[in-house]
């Protein structure tokens, strides 16, 4: 054990100095020197580990040597002031502070903390309680120990909500396939309930306006602009108008059948016909049509609204700017090659219980509750072949193409009937739109920078504020800048939405079989292709890395 007198404070009292004679006091261990530093006078000083190690090495090397009679000198500890460190997240939305207590030096004060925050340009979102809490913890910390915590948080911008349109009345397609229950609990498949109509002043649709959101800020005080919610127009259609006291309510102005369109709703006159046959002739009506019987072979029905058929459609043509709803079945025949005798076209949706050998084309969804057989079906939305309870629904033969997915209880047949399915075929078009939007945004950024440069080159305002022509020119430039900023923000929102759509495209749009996919079903999802060679149980079929993948995990 070394004598306590071997260590002393330096003249300025900033360091602990060890004076040792190797032949007299050696050999030594690091523990011996560290023991000297436990004395009250030196316990608050910071041990200089390299110096202590050097002292041990040199003393032991000279111990027993001629040179070992000479005194060696080492500064083995020193005073160290406390330290404060600020860590700022990459997104500049949060700052944490670490305070280290002093080793016999000057402790950190609140003034030191405030100066450090000022130097780091942290001025927003500061938490006084958190800072004071760390200072209180510092007061009881042993020398060299530290405490750490979050002391500033930015506020994220709150983006606005997009406007939404909520329909308040039922549509003909929702009335379809909802048979009425008899008093004994059985279901009358022929009775679909009363015809859906509205009367003047009935509320058809309510608009929830877009919200602007609120800006945020980072810890440096930079404003984070929010994205304003996108508006969705609700424009009165035929037979409708805005409520006189509330422009966010769409009401009926005439009696009739409610029909949904892209801008809102319309109320159509209703033409009611028993049967469309050669005796009645072709039908072309501006409004909605209710056919209580059948549409017979060779007949044509056209409407600017919905077409509802309570019976069958047999080898006929129906065109509707609304929905086409067929209570029973759509029946056609193969004329030659790919030509089918029945053709149904709808700007809205197509709904039926049974379809065979028919051509269906809808900008909206296609819903068949029992069987879709040997038909050519194209949907801008989804094709669903299933009843409400998901117990039955066969898609067999023909070709089904849906932009946003295909779902059926059974796909194909045990007899290995060739069935072609096409889904999610438009990712390439979305990528092209994304590229065009990106180019447009970059062009606006360049134009904005050029405009900024022109504004910066303007002489001081005092030189031109009395020049009416110059004032007008500057005003035009500022208006142009504002307009460009708004347009850029709008395109950036659209770009981000398209980017999300592209990145999640094949996760959102896929083919699902609730029970089976049989042999000889050709599956096309984007550029991926597979023809089933065996029976598959309940599964979801997706495009994964441009290959068809069968996922059975949801069984």
C-alpha positions in Angstrom: 0.0 0.0 0.0 1.4 3.4 -1.0 1.9 6.2 1.4 -0.8 8.9 1.3 1.9 11.5 1.2 2.9 10.4 -2.3 0.0 12.3 -3.9 -0.7 16.0 -3.7 -2.7 18.7 -5.5 -0.9 20.7 -8.1 -0.1 24.4 -7.4 -3.3 25.5 -9.2 -5.2 22.7 -7.5 -6.5 21.4 -10.8 -4.7 18.1 -10.8 -3.5 15.3 -8.5 0.2 14.7 -8.8 2.0 11.5 -7.9 5.7 11.7 -6.9 7.2 8.2 -6.5 10.7 6.6 -6.3 10.6 3.2 -7.9 13.3 1.5 -5.7 11.6 2.9 -2.6 7.9 2.4 -3.3 7.8 -0.1 -6.1 6.7 -2.4 -7.5 3.1 -1.0 -7.7 -0.3 -2.0 -9.0 -3.0 0.1 -10.6 -5.1 -0.7 -7.5 -2.5 0.9 -5.3 -2.6 4.2 -7.2 -6.4 4.2 -7.4 -6.5 3.7 -3.6 -4.6 7.0 -3.2 -7.4 8.7 -5.2 -10.0 7.6 -2.7 -8.8 10.1 -0.2 -11.3 12.9 0.5 -9.1 15.6 -1.1 -8.9 13.7 -4.4 -12.1 11.6 -4.6 -13.9 14.3 -6.7 -11.1 14.3 -9.3 -11.3 12.4 -12.6 -8.8 9.5 -12.8 -6.6 9.8 -15.9 -6.4 6.1 -16.8 -3.6 6.4 -19.4 -1.4 8.3 -16.9 -2.0 5.7 -14.2 -1.2 2.9 -16.5 2.0 4.7 -17.6 3.0 5.2 -14.0 2.6 1.5 -13.2 4.6 0.5 -16.2 7.5 2.9 -15.7 7.8 2.4 -11.9 7.9 -1.4 -12.2 10.3 -1.2 -15.1 12.8 0.9 -13.1 12.3 -0.9 -9.8 15.7 -2.4 -8.7 17.6 -0.5 -11.4 20.1 2.2 -10.8 17.7 4.8 -12.3 15.1 3.6 -9.8 16.5 5.9 -7.1 15.2 8.9 -8.9 11.8 10.4 -8.3 9.2 10.1 -11.0 6.3 12.5 -11.5 2.8 11.8 -12.9 -0.4 13.8 -13.1 -2.9 11.0 -12.4 -6.2 12.9 -11.9 -7.7 16.2 -12.8 -10.8 18.3 -12.4 -13.4 18.1 -15.1 -16.3 20.5 -15.6 -19.7 19.1 -16.1 -21.0 18.7 -19.7 -24.2 19.1 -21.5 -24.8 17.3 -24.9 -27.8 17.8 -27.2 -28.9 15.1 -29.6 -31.3 16.2 -32.4 -33.2 13.6 -34.4 -32.7 13.5 -38.1 -36.2 14.8 -38.7 -35.6 17.7 -36.3 -38.7 16.9 -34.5 -37.1 15.9 -31.1 -34.1 16.8 -29.0 -32.8 15.0 -26.0 -30.3 16.3 -23.5 -27.6 14.4 -21.6 -26.0 16.2 -18.6 -22.8 14.8 -17.1 -21.9 15.8 -13.5 -18.5 17.4 -12.8 -15.4 15.7 -11.5 -14.4 18.4 -9.0 -14.9 21.1 -11.6 -17.8 23.5 -12.4 -21.2 21.9 -12.5 -23.6 22.6 -15.3 -26.1 25.4 -14.5 -29.5 26.3 -16.0 -27.7 29.2 -17.8 -25.3 26.7 -19.4 -28.3 24.6 -20.6 -30.1 27.7 -22.1 -26.9 28.8 -23.9 -26.4 25.4 -25.4 -30.0 25.3 -26.6 -29.5 28.7 -28.1 -26.3 27.7 -29.9 -28.1 24.6 -31.3 -31.0 26.9 -32.4 -33.6 24.9 -30.4 -36.4 27.3 -29.7 -39.7 25.5 -30.2 -41.4 22.7 -28.3 -39.2 23.0 -25.2 -40.4 21.3 -22.0 -39.5 23.4 -19.0 -40.6 20.5 -16.5 -38.3 18.0 -18.3 -35.3 20.4 -18.2 -35.8 21.2 -14.6 -36.3 17.5 -13.8 -32.9 16.8 -15.3 -31.3 19.6 -13.4 -32.7 18.2 -10.1 -31.4 14.7 -10.9 -28.0 16.3 -11.7 -27.7 17.7 -8.2 -27.6 14.2 -6.6 -25.5 12.4 -9.2 -22.0 11.1 -8.3 -19.0 12.6 -10.2 -19.0 11.6 -13.9 -22.5 10.1 -13.9 -25.1 11.4 -16.3 -28.8 11.7 -16.8 -30.7 12.0 -20.1 -34.1 12.9 -21.3 -36.2 14.4 -24.1 -36.4 18.2 -23.6 -38.0 19.4 -26.9 -40.6 18.0 -29.3 -41.8 19.5 -32.5 -45.4 19.3 -33.6 -46.3 17.4 -36.7 -48.6 19.0 -39.2 -52.1 17.7 -39.2 -53.2 17.0 -42.7 -56.8 17.9 -43.7 -59.4 15.2 -44.2 -60.7 14.7 -47.7 -64.3 15.5 -48.4 -66.7 12.6 -48.3 -70.2 12.0 -49.8 -72.6 9.8 -47.8 -75.7 8.5 -49.5 -78.8 8.5 -47.3 -81.2 6.5 -49.5 -81.0 3.0 -50.8 -80.5 2.1 -54.4 -82.2 -0.4 -56.7 -79.2 -2.7 -56.6 -79.4 -2.9 -52.8 -83.0 -3.8 -53.0 -82.1 -6.6 -55.4 -81.2 -10.0 -53.9 -82.8 -9.1 -50.5 -85.9 -11.3 -50.7 -88.7 -10.5 -48.2 -89.2 -12.7 -45.2 -92.7 -14.3 -44.8 -94.5 -14.4 -41.5 -93.5 -18.0 -41.0 -89.8 -17.2 -41.4 -89.4 -18.5 -44.9 -88.2 -16.3 -47.7 -90.2 -15.3 -50.8 -87.6 -15.3 -53.6 -90.0 -13.6 -55.9 -90.8 -10.7 -53.6 -88.0 -8.1 -53.4 -90.0 -5.5 -51.5 -91.5 -2.2 -52.5 -90.0 -0.2 -55.3 -87.4 2.3 -54.0 -88.6 5.9 -54.7 -88.1 9.3 -53.2 -90.3 12.4 -52.9 -89.4 16.1 -53.0 -87.3 17.4 -50.1 -86.1 13.9 -49.2 -82.4 14.0 -48.3 -80.4 12.0 -50.8 -76.8 12.7 -49.9 -74.8 14.6 -47.3 -71.4 16.0 -47.9 -68.7 16.3 -45.2 -66.5 19.1 -46.4 -62.7 18.7 -46.7 -60.8 20.2 -43.8 -57.7 22.3 -44.0 -55.7 20.7 -41.2 -53.2 22.7 -39.2 -49.5 23.4 -39.7 -46.8 22.0 -37.4 -43.2 23.0 -36.5 -39.9 21.4 -35.8 -37.7 22.2 -32.8 -35.9 24.9 -34.8 -39.1 26.7 -35.3 -39.4 25.9 -39.0 -43.1 25.7 -40.1 -44.2 22.3 -41.4 -47.0 22.9 -43.9 -50.0 20.6 -43.8 -51.7 19.0 -46.8 -55.2 20.4 -47.2 -57.9 17.8 -47.7 -59.1 17.3 -51.3 -62.6 18.5 -52.1 -65.1 16.2 -53.7 -67.8 18.0 -55.6 -71.5 17.2 -54.9 -73.3 18.6 -57.9 -77.1 18.4 -58.3 -78.2 16.1 -61.0 -81.5 15.8 -62.7 -84.4 16.1 -60.2 -82.1 17.1 -57.3 -80.9 20.3 -55.7 -79.0 21.6 -52.8 -80.9 22.2 -49.6 -81.8 25.9 -49.3 -80.4 26.2 -45.8 -77.5 23.7 -46.0 -75.4 23.5 -49.2 -73.9 20.2 -47.9 -77.2 18.4 -48.3 -78.5 17.1 -51.6 -82.3 16.8 -51.8 -84.8 15.5 -54.2 -86.8 18.1 -56.1 -89.1 15.7 -57.9 -90.6 12.2 -57.1 -88.8 9.3 -58.7 -86.1 6.7 -58.4 -82.8 7.7 -56.8 -79.7 7.0 -58.9 -76.1 7.5 -57.9 -73.7 9.2 -60.3 -70.1 10.4 -60.1 -70.9 13.9 -58.9 -73.7 13.0 -56.5 -77.2 11.7 -57.3 -80.1 12.2 -59.7 -83.8 11.4 -59.4 -85.1 9.7 -62.5 -88.5 9.3 -63.9 -89.5 5.7 -63.8 -90.8 3.8 -66.9 -92.5 0.6 -65.8 -92.9 -2.1 -68.4 -94.2 -5.7 -68.0 -92.2 -7.4 -70.7 -89.8 -6.1 -73.5 -90.6 -8.3 -76.5 -91.3 -7.8 -80.2 -94.8 -6.6 -79.4 -93.5 -3.8 -77.1 -90.4 -3.0 -79.2 -87.0 -1.6 -78.3 -86.8 0.8 -75.3 -84.8 4.0 -75.1 -85.8 6.1 -72.1 -84.3 9.2 -70.4 -84.6 8.0 -66.8 -84.7 4.7 -65.1 -86.6 1.6 -66.3 -88.4 -1.1 -64.2 -89.2 -4.2 -66.2 -91.4 -6.4 -64.1 -91.2 -9.3 -66.4 -88.5 -10.4 -68.9 -86.4 -8.9 -71.7 -86.8 -11.3 -74.6 -84.5 -12.4 -77.4 -83.2 -9.7 -79.8 -84.6 -6.8 -77.8 -82.7 -3.6 -76.9 -83.1 -1.6 -73.7 -81.3 1.8 -73.2 -81.7 4.1 -70.2 -79.9 7.2 -68.8 -80.5 5.8 -65.3 -80.8 2.3 -63.9 -82.4 -0.7 -65.6 -84.0 -3.1 -63.2 -85.3 -6.4 -64.6 -87.5 -8.6 -62.2 -87.3 -11.6 -64.5 -84.8 -12.9 -67.1 -82.7 -11.3 -69.8 -82.5 -13.7 -72.7 -80.2 -13.0 -75.7 -80.9 -9.2 -75.5 -78.9 -6.0 -75.2 -79.1 -3.6 -72.2 -77.2 -0.3 -71.9 -77.5 1.9 -68.8 -75.8 5.0 -67.6 -76.6 3.8 -64.1 -76.7 0.2 -62.8 -78.2 -2.9 -64.5 -80.0 -5.1 -62.0 -81.4 -8.4 -63.0 -83.4 -10.3 -60.4 -83.2 -13.7 -61.9 -80.8 -14.5 -64.7 -78.9 -13.3 -67.7 -79.0 -15.9 -70.4 -77.2 -16.0 -73.7 -75.8 -18.4 -76.3 -72.5 -18.8 -78.1 -73.1 -17.6 -81.7 -69.7 -18.2 -83.1 -66.1 -18.1 -81.8 -66.1 -15.5 -79.1 -69.4 -13.8 -80.0 -72.2 -14.1 -77.4 -75.9 -13.3 -77.9 -76.4 -11.2 -74.7 -74.7 -7.9 -74.0 -75.0 -5.9 -70.8 -73.2 -2.5 -70.5 -73.4 -0.2 -67.4 -71.7 2.9 -66.4 -72.4 1.8 -62.8 -72.6 -1.8 -61.6 -74.1 -5.0 -63.0 -75.9 -7.3 -60.5 -77.6 -10.6 -61.2 -78.3 -14.0 -59.7 -77.2 -16.1 -62.6 -75.3 -15.4 -65.9 -74.3 -17.6 -68.8 -72.9 -17.1 -72.3 -73.2 -13.3 -71.9 -71.0 -10.3 -72.4 -70.9 -8.0 -69.3 -69.1 -4.7 -69.2 -69.3 -2.3 -66.2 -67.3 0.6 -65.1 -68.2 -0.3 -61.5 -68.4 -3.7 -59.9 -70.0 -6.9 -61.2 -71.9 -9.0 -58.6 -73.3 -12.4 -59.4 -74.8 -14.3 -56.5 -75.0 -17.9 -57.9 -73.1 -18.7 -61.1 -71.2 -16.8 -63.8 -70.7 -19.3 -66.6 -68.9 -19.1 -69.9 -69.2 -15.4 -70.1 -66.9 -12.5 -71.0 -67.0 -10.1 -68.0 -65.1 -6.8 -67.7 -65.2 -4.6 -64.6 -63.5 -1.3 -63.7 -63.9 -2.4 -60.1 -64.3 -5.9 -58.7 -66.0 -9.1 -59.9 -67.7 -11.0 -57.1 -69.5 -14.4 -57.5 -71.0 -15.2 -54.2 -74.2 -15.0 -52.2 -74.3 -12.9 -49.1 -73.4 -15.8 -46.8 -70.4 -16.9 -48.9 -71.9 -20.4 -49.3 -72.2 -20.6 -53.1 -70.9 -18.8 -56.2 -69.2 -20.5 -59.2 -67.2 -18.7 -61.8 -66.7 -21.2 -64.6 -65.4 -20.9 -68.1 -65.1 -17.8 -70.3 -63.0 -14.7 -69.4 -63.2 -12.5 -66.4 -61.3 -9.2 -66.2 -61.4 -7.0 -63.2 -59.2 -3.9 -62.4 -59.5 -4.3 -58.6 -59.8 -8.0 -57.9 -61.9 -11.2 -58.4 -63.6 -13.1 -55.6 -65.6 -16.3 -56.0 -66.5 -19.3 -53.9 -65.3 -21.6 -56.6 -63.1 -20.8 -59.6 -63.2 -23.3 -62.5 -64.9 -26.7 -62.4 -64.0 -30.4 -61.7 -64.3 -31.1 -65.4 -61.2 -28.8 -65.9 -63.2 -26.3 -67.9 -60.8 -23.6 -69.2 -61.4 -20.4 -67.2 -59.4 -17.2 -67.8 -58.9 -14.6 -65.1 -57.3 -11.2 -65.5 -56.7 -8.9 -62.6 -54.7 -5.8 -61.7 -53.5 -5.1 -65.2 -52.9 -1.4 -64.9 -49.9 -0.9 -62.7 -47.8 0.1 -65.8 -50.3 2.9 -66.5 -50.1 4.1 -62.9 -46.3 4.1 -63.1 -46.4 6.2 -66.3 -48.7 8.7 -64.5 -46.4 8.8 -61.6 -43.4 9.6 -63.9 -45.4 12.4 -65.6 -46.4 13.8 -62.2 -42.8 13.7 -61.0 -41.6 15.5 -64.2 -44.3 18.1 -63.7 -43.4 18.7 -60.0 -39.7 19.1 -60.9 -40.6 21.6 -63.7 -42.6 23.6 -61.2 -39.7 23.6 -58.7 -37.4 24.9 -61.3 -39.9 27.6 -62.4 -40.4 28.5 -58.7 -36.7 28.9 -58.1 -36.4 31.2 -61.2 -39.3 33.3 -59.9 -37.6 33.5 -56.5 -34.4 34.7 -58.1 -36.3 37.4 -60.1 -37.9 38.6 -56.9 -34.6 38.7 -55.0 -33.1 40.8 -57.8 -35.7 43.5 -57.3 -34.3 46.8 -56.0 -35.3 48.0 -52.5 -39.0 48.6 -52.2 -38.5 52.3 -51.4 -37.2 52.7 -55.0 -40.3 51.4 -56.8 -43.3 51.5 -54.4 -44.5 54.8 -56.0 -44.2 53.3 -59.5 -47.7 51.9 -60.3 -46.5 49.8 -63.2 -43.7 48.2 -61.1 -46.1 47.6 -58.2 -48.5 45.8 -60.5 -45.6 43.7 -62.0 -44.5 42.7 -58.5 -48.1 41.8 -57.5 -48.4 39.6 -60.6 -45.1 37.9 -59.7 -46.3 37.3 -56.1 -49.7 36.0 -57.4 -47.9 33.7 -59.8 -45.7 32.4 -57.0 -48.7 31.7 -54.8 -50.5 29.9 -57.6 -47.5 27.8 -58.5 -47.1 26.8 -54.8 -50.7 25.8 -54.6 -50.5 23.8 -57.8 -47.2 22.1 -56.7 -48.8 21.2 -53.4 -51.8 19.7 -55.2 -49.6 17.7 -57.6 -47.4 16.5 -54.7 -50.5 15.2 -52.9 -51.6 13.4 -56.1 -48.0 12.0 -56.6 -47.9 10.6 -53.0 -51.3 9.0 -53.5 -50.3 7.4 -56.7 -47.0 6.3 -55.2 -48.9 4.5 -52.4 -51.2 3.0 -55.0 -48.3 1.7 -57.1 -46.3 0.4 -54.1 -49.3 -1.5 -52.7 -50.9 -2.4 -56.0 -50.6 -6.2 -55.8 -51.3 -6.3 -52.1 -54.6 -4.5 -52.7 -55.7 -6.2 -55.9 -55.8 -10.0 -56.1 -57.9 -13.1 -56.7 -59.6 -15.0 -53.9 -61.2 -18.4 -53.9 -63.3 -19.0 -50.8 -63.4 -22.8 -51.3 -61.6 -24.2 -54.4 -59.7 -23.3 -57.6 -59.9 -26.3 -60.0 -57.5 -27.4 -62.7 -57.0 -25.5 -65.9 -57.8 -22.0 -64.6 -55.5 -19.4 -66.2 -54.5 -16.7 -63.8 -53.1 -13.4 -65.0 -52.2 -10.8 -62.3 -50.3 -8.0 -63.9 -47.5 -9.6 -65.9 -47.5 -12.8 -63.8 -49.2 -15.9 -65.3 -50.0 -19.4 -64.1 -52.3 -22.2 -65.2 -53.4 -24.4 -62.4 -52.4 -28.0 -62.7 -54.2 -29.3 -59.7 -57.0 -28.4 -57.3 -56.3 -25.7 -54.8 -58.2 -25.2 -51.5 -59.3 -21.8 -50.2 -56.6 -19.3 -51.0 -55.6 -15.8 -52.0 -53.7 -15.5 -55.3 -51.3 -12.6 -55.7 -48.5 -11.3 -57.9 -45.4 -11.5 -55.7 -42.2 -10.4 -57.5 -43.9 -10.9 -60.9 -44.8 -14.5 -60.1 -48.1 -16.0 -59.1 -48.2 -16.9 -55.4 -50.9 -19.0 -53.6 -51.5 -18.0 -49.9 -53.5 -20.6 -47.9 -53.0 -18.9 -44.5 -56.5 -17.5 -44.3 -58.3 -20.9 -44.5 
